[in-house]
Amino acid sequence: MTPSAQDNVELLGRVPVFSDLPQGDLQRVAELSHPRRFAGGETVFREGDHSNTCYIVRSGHARAVREHGDGRSIALATFGPGDIFGELAMFDDEERSATVEAVDDVETLAILGPDMRRLMLQRPELAVALAAALSRRLRATNERLSSQSFQTVQSRVANVLSQLVEQARAEGVDAEEVPITATQVDVAMLAGSSRESASRFLASLERAGVIAQGRGRLVVRDPDALRNYVY
């Protein structure tokens, strides 16, 4: 079933960047949006690509990855329903700073940067509100990176798992044991750790009964105990 215009307005209202906007502005933004779908494993855009579209996730999951010249890559963030990525395209057409890949099948709302900039020229208060929301997001990212720099690998991995549990809860998972949409490699990259170090700690958590691992799956069995490893 194709989402209605009101569905799009409600989705935008759940996105932190747009959540403080009045209903009329949400409707104006919704009128600019277009549905876009990506299959699991498909690349939405690549680092260095021309930047002209931002995306709001309706369903599914994606991740942002940054690649280094020596072939290594690091996951910068994961995105689920209600998340936005590529949002700087609303303000300029600079090159993409990271690659975004669909983890599973993803449905999004796409907003073209030129369309958004025309709307902001008509509604300057909209531009101010979006700039303020993006600055709060940047500040939160800086605080997270600063905190991670003082954490051990174990603490960073536990923190990443806790965040993924919160994301799953926000998406409606209500079971005591929470399945995570991320692989061991994803967790290691999000924690800024080598796969080997993350794998050793995940094995320790499994022995302690905090998580369970299997082929391509990871389940947090005791989210409360997991938080004890974050310091």
ZALUM-421942 format. One record per residue: x, y, z of N, C-alpha, C in turn; residue in three letters. Coordinates in steps of 0.05 Angstrom, whole numbers, plus 5000, padded with zeros to 4 digits. Layout:
BEGIN
XYZXYZXYZAla
...
END
This chain:
BEGIN
501749765000500050005000501850255000Met
501250444982502750684980502150865004Thr
504150965019503651145041502151395032Pro
500351495049498851735043500451975049Ser
499452215041500752465047500952505077Ala
498752425091498752455121500852265134Gln
501152025122503251845132506051975130Asp
506552115108509052255104509452475124Asn
507352625130507452835150508152725177Val
506752495184507252375210510052265212Glu
511152155191513852055191515852285195Leu
515452505181517252735184517152845213Leu
514752835225514452935252515952765273Gly
516752515265518252355284521352385280Arg
522152545260524952585255525952825271Val
527952785288528853005306529353265291Pro
530453255267531053495252528553655245Val
526253515242523753645234521753665256Phe
522153525279520053485299519053735311Ser
520553955312519654205324518254385304Asp
517954305279516654475259513654475263Leu
512354695257509354695258508254515236Pro
505754445240504454255222504554355193Gln
504154615189504154715162506754675148Gly
508954725162511654685150512154385145Asp
511254215163511553925158510053845132Leu
507753955128506253895103507753995079Gln
508954235081510454345058512754165051Arg
514254075072516553895067515553635055Val
513353525066512253265056511553285026Ala
510553525017509853554989512253544971Glu
514653594982517153574966518253294964Leu
517353114981518552854984517652654963Ser
519352454958518752244939519551974951His
517951764947518651504957521051384942Pro
522951274957525151134944525650874960Arg
526150654945526650394957529350294949Arg
530650154968533250034963533249744973Phe
534349564957534549284966536849244985Ala
536649045002538748985021541448945006Gly
543549075016546149065003546549274982Gly
544449414974544749624953546049874965Glu
547650014949548850264957547050494951Thr
546350654971544650884967546251114954Val
548651164965550551344952553351284962Phe
555351374948558151314955559551564964Arg
561551524981563351744989564551874964Glu
564352134962565352284939563252344918Gly
560852214920558752264901557652554904Asp
556452654883555152904884552852884904His
552553094920550553084942548153264934Ser
545853144929543553304923540953204935Asn
541052994952538552884963539052784992Thr
537152835009537152715036534952515038Cys
535152325057533252105059532352065087Tyr
529752015090528551945116527651655114Ile
528551495134527851205133525051155143Val
523451025126520750945135520850665147Arg
522350485134522550205144525250095135Ser
526249895149528849785143531149925156Gly
533549845149535949955162538150005141His
539750205147542150275130544450345149Ala
546750365137549150445153550950625136Arg
552250805150554250985138557050875143Ala
558650855122561250735123563350925111Val
565550955124567751125114570150935107Arg
571150965083573350795074576050935075Glu
578150795083580850905084582350805059His
584550945053586150885030587350605031Gly
587850495055589050235057587050005055Asp
584550075049582449865045580749815070Gly
581549925093579949885117577450065115Arg
575349995129572950155131571950165159Ser
570450375166569250395192566450485190Ile
564650355205561750435205561450675223Ala
560350885212560051135228557351145242Leu
555251025231552651035243550850835230Ala
548750765244546550595232544050755233Thr
542250695214539750855211537350655210Phe
535250725225532850575224530450755220Gly
528050655223525650815218525651075234Pro
525051295221525051555234527751695233Gly
529851565223532451695221532751835194Asp
534552035194535152185169538052145163Ile
538752135137541652135130541952295104Phe
544352395100544952565077543652845080Gly
543152925105541653165110543053425102Glu
545753415100547153655092546553735064Leu
545453555048544653615020542353825020Ala
541053865043538954065044540154345041Met
542754365048544054625049546054675027Phe
547354465017549354504996549654254979Asp
551154274958551554044939554453944941Asp
555653954964558353854967558353544964Glu
560853434961561053144958560252994983Glu
559252754980558552595003561052525019Arg
560752535045563052485063563252195071Ser
561252025064561251745071559451595052Ala
559751335052558151155036555851055053Thr
553351045042551150935057550050695042Val
549850465057548950215045546450125059Glu
544649995045542249875056543049605070Ala
542349575095542949325109540949115101Val
538449195101536249025091534549195072Asp
532249095064530549255046529749515060Asp
530149735047529649995059527650165043Val
525650275056523850465044524450745056Glu
524650935039525351205048523551415035Thr
523651655047522651895034525152055025Leu
525252125000527552274989526752564985Ala
528452744993527953034989530353154975Ile
529853274951531953394936532853654949Leu
535553694951536553934963535654194950Gly
535654214923534754464910531854534917Pro
530154324919527354374927527154484955Asp
528754364973528754445001529854735004Met
531854794989532955064991531055274981Arg
529555214960527455404951525355444973Arg
524655234986522655255008523755425031Leu
526355395037527555545059527755845052Met
528055905026528056185018525356305022Leu
523256145018520556245022519756255051Gln
520956075067520356065096522956075111Arg
524156315115526756335129526656215157Pro
524356225171524256105198524655805197Glu
523955685174524455395170527455345169Leu
528855515155531855485153533155505180Ala
532155705196533255745224532755495241Val
530355385240529555155256531254915248Ala
531654865222533254645213536154675221Leu
537254915218540054965226540454905256Ala
538454995272538654945301538554645307Ala
536854495294536554215298539154065290Ala
540354145268542854025258545154085277Leu
545154335288547254395308547054225333Ser
544654165342544253995365545253705359Arg
544753625334545653355326548653345325Arg
549953555314552853555313554053565341Leu
552853715359553853725386553653455400Arg
551453315396551153045407553252855396Ala
553852875370555852705357558552765369Thr
559253015373561853085384562152985412Asn
559952995428560052895456560452595456Glu
559052455437559352165435562252085428Arg
563452225408566152165400568152225423Leu
567652445437569452515460569252305481Ser
566852205487566452005507567851745499Ser
567551665474568751415464571751425466Gln
573051655464575951675464577051595491Ser
575451605513576351535539575351255548Phe
573951115530572950855537574750625528Gln
574650405542575950165532574450045509Thr
575749855495574349715473571849575484Val
572049445507569749305519567349505524Gln
568049735535565949925541564650035515Ser
566350085495565250185469563449985456Arg
564249725457562549515444559949495460Val
560049495486557649475502555849715498Ala
557049945494555450185489554050175462Asn
555450075442554250045415551949845417Val
552249625430550049425433547649555448Leu
548249705468546049835483544550035465Ser
545950175448544650365430542950215410Gln
543949985400542449825381539949705394Leu
540149635420537749545434535749765436Val
536650005443534750235444533450285417Glu
534950255395533850295369531650085363Gln
532249835371530349615366527849665383Ala
528149755408525749815425524150035412Arg
525450245401524050465388522550375364Ala
523450155351522050045328519849855335Glu
519449815361517149645369517849375380Gly
520349305382521149035393520449045423Val
518748865432517848865460518548615475Asp
520348445464521048195477523348255497Ala
523648075516525848105535528448065521Glu
528647875503531047835487530847985461Glu
532848155456532548355434534448275411Val
533348205387535048155364536248415353Pro
538748405345540148635335540548615305Ile
540048845291540448845262543348945257Thr
545248785263548048855259549748595262Ala
551848585246553648355248555948415267Thr
557548215272559948265289561648475277Gln
561948475250563648675236562448945240Val
559748975238558449235242558949335270Asp
558649165290559049245318561949345322Val
563849195311566649265314567149545301Ala
566149585277566549835263565250075278Met
562850025288561450245302562850315328Leu
564250115340565650155365568450255360Ala
569350275335572050365329574050165339Gly
573449905336575149695346575849505323Ser
577949345327578549135308576448915311Ser
576048755290574048535292574948335313Arg
577548285315578548085334577948165363Glu
578548425369578048515397575048505403Ser
573448595385570548595390569548305392Ala
570548125376569747845376570347715403Ser
572747775414573547665440571647755462Arg
570948015461569148115482566348005478Phe
565347985453562747875449562647585458Leu
564847435455564947165465564647155496Ala
565947355509565747375538562847425547Ser
561547615532558747675538556947435534Leu
557647265514556047025508556346825531Glu
558846795540559346605563557846695588Arg
557646965591556247075615553247065611Ala
552246985588549346965584548047235577Gly
549747435571548647695565547547715536Val
549047575518548147565489548247285479Ile
547047245456547246985442547947045413Ala
549746885402550546925374550046675358Gln
549546715332549146495314549946595286Gly
549346445266550046515239548546775231Arg
550046985228548947235219546947365237Gly
546947285263545047405281546347455308Arg
545247655322546247715349543747795365Leu
543447675388541147725406542147815433Val
541148035443541748125470539748005489Val
540647815506538847675523538347815549Arg
540247985558539948125583540848415580Asp
539148595569539948875565540849015590Pro
539648955613540349085638543249015646Asp
543948765643546648675650548648805631Ala
547848845606549648965586550549235594Leu
548749395605549349665613551549675635Arg
551849455650553949455671556749455659Asn
556949405633559649405620560349675608Tyr
558449865609558950135598559850315621Val
562250425617563350605638565250805625Tyr
END
